[in-house]
Amino acid sequence: MIFSKLFRLVRDCYETEVSGIGLALFRILYSAVLMGEITTLFHYRHLVYDKIPFIAPSEIDWAWPLGIWLLSVAFIMVGVSYRKAALVNYLMTVTCVATTSSYEYHMFYAYTGINFLLMFTPAANRLSVDAIIRRNRAAAASLPSKPEQVSLINYRIIVFVGIALVYFDSVFHKLGSTIWTSGLGAWLPGSLPMVTQTDTSALLNHKWLAIGSGYAAFCFEAIFIFLFWFKRAWLPLTVIGIGLHFGILVEFPIPFFALGVICIYLLMIPPELFERFSFPRTTDPSLTVAFDAACPLCRMTKATVESFDLRSNVHFAPIDAPENLPPQLADISETELASTLHSVSKSGDIFRGVETYAQIGSAAFLLWPIGVALQTPGIRGLAERTYAWVAKNRRTERCTDTTCPVPMGATRTEPAPVITGLKQSNIASFAITVFLIAVVLAQGLMITQSALAIKFYHSAGLADTPAITAIRKATGLVRYIVQPLFGITYHGVFMDSHFDGYEHQIRITDKTTGETLPVTTKAGAPGKYLTGFNWVKWSFRVNAPNVDQTKLANGIRDFSAFWIHDRGLDLYGEHNMQVDVRRIRLPLTWEHNYYRSVMKTPWQSAGTASWNNGVFGIEIGEIESY
């Protein structure tokens, strides 16, 4: 019964066709974010993947996998060989993310899930090179081009997996967290210098705002998965969600996380609004072009221009239908119109040859560079000579199977059924339904190990029972599979365990230059190295609650080695560093001006660290004793 209802819901969504422009914009913007993340990972690859940066290198040169990954995402962004690029992107995501070890952070899981879905999503139907090629092939063969509409399910499934399920899981962690249930979920992380990158005391000093924002974020995540199904809720959810993650962008050094989720939220905007407001089509084109519909090259030119002319500012009128041509061209013979491209502006001006292409570039917004180039002396002359040669030598006869065979990839008018007697939508909807159920069950299993569930097990005396032990083992096994492949995992963010016992902050200074290693600023805020995965590594795994001396030493070793090499210095030389510590009093309730009071806390020496002839040494006291 539940499966049947879900299947019908999925099928209705699958059979609802909407504009593909929103999905295309998501593809472009999300790819830009992902390329930023990969570029950052490439820069820090020796820090992330080497056993000891530049001293004990990784078994493989990660420049190659990361370079291939970056190239595949660039192909996705512009829409070249999209399906193949999406497959390579997913394989590289699994390869590069699954091996980041202690540098992984929550956005890595989001990339994994979304990149898996991109393999099956027609995100290149619009605003892509693939779309232009398909339209050109179809135009050359006088066949209809592939529809630019896409199924609504492509929008919804990315939001469901990338946001709704993540929030739903996160709620169960927050319900088991004293920080969140007491309203400190936004205030405390925003008040700790090793966590936040921006002094927002002007806002956080208002108790009602500081506490209220924590509860508001919690409530928003709790209701999202229930309101997500109602179309009227899409825009309000989008506005609130983008606002929330813009705040994260300002507050915390995880820019690609904030921007990536904002990209997903764009898929919540009703697709028709993209067409209406981003690229509204005009009914009064500014330029009419007379073209030879019998000429394959002319048809391909028309298809190419229409791919970039998102607002339909350029209208093409076939020369073999004189009644549809502008009256300004009435006295020009069909032979001349076929040999030289003519156009007429809204004001009645006539343009010929290369000048027509220049006017097309000016009228079609995305082609404006061509319009500018064709007005440039030198380029203009070369273009006119090239045009004269092409016009003289082009093929003008009507398309036949001999002169203009159907190219590979051209759209067929009637797609053959996948299985006789079954609708393609039923097959696809069945597969999507099974996938969603599997994803929900896997995430549900993760929830059994949430902070709220564990608190319940202990309070009910069930924590060590055979049943709960079996569930714990099953969850661990399932997570071992689904986390690296689909990004399904726990989503506890800023939990009690992240801060309980977090009473010390570490700073490292080069003794020779007095320069502070950029894991922190001199004042103690996150340094320029701490962005995304590096921020999580240093702030929660190296300089962590109840400091582990071994992890701290290894962290100082790795970050200092990278820093020395990054400055162009020799790791086999001699480098001495001062390690300082300051004690942080972790508050249990809201306090006025807490961030600034911590920043005024003095530092004290904890010891030294050094590199000498490629060997790292460290002598520091027990940090928890300070």
Secondary structure, DSSP 8 states (H G I E B T S, - for coil): -HHHHHHHHHHHHHH-EEESHHHHHHHHHHHHHHHHHHHHHHHTHHHHHSSBTTTB--SS-THHHHHHHHHHHHHHHHTSSHHHHHHHHHHHHHHHHHT-GGG--HHHHHHHHHHHHHTT--TTSSSSHHHHHHHHHHHHTT------EEETHHHHHHHIIIIIHHHHHHHHHHHT-HHHHTT-TTTTGGG-TTT-SS--HHHHTSHHHHHHHHHHHHHHHHHHHHHTT-GGGHHHHHHHHHHHHHHHHHHSS-HHHHHHHHHHHGGGS-HHHIIIIIS---SS-SEEEEE-TT-HHHHHHHHHHHHH-TT--EEEEETT-GGGS-GGGTTS-HHHHHHS-EEEETT--EEETHHHHHHHHHHSGGGHHHHHHTTSTTHHHHHHHHHHHHHHHS--S---TTTS---TT---SS---SBTTB-HHHHHHHHHHHHHHHHHHHHHHHHTTSHHHHHHHHHTT-TTSHHHHHHHHHHHHHHHHHHHHH-------S-HHHHTT--EEEEEEETTT--B-TTB-SSSSB-TT-STHHHHHIIIIIS-SS--HHHHHHHHHHHHHHHHHHTT--TTSEEEEEEEEEE----SS--TTHHHHHHTS--EEEEEEEEETTEEEEEE--GGG-
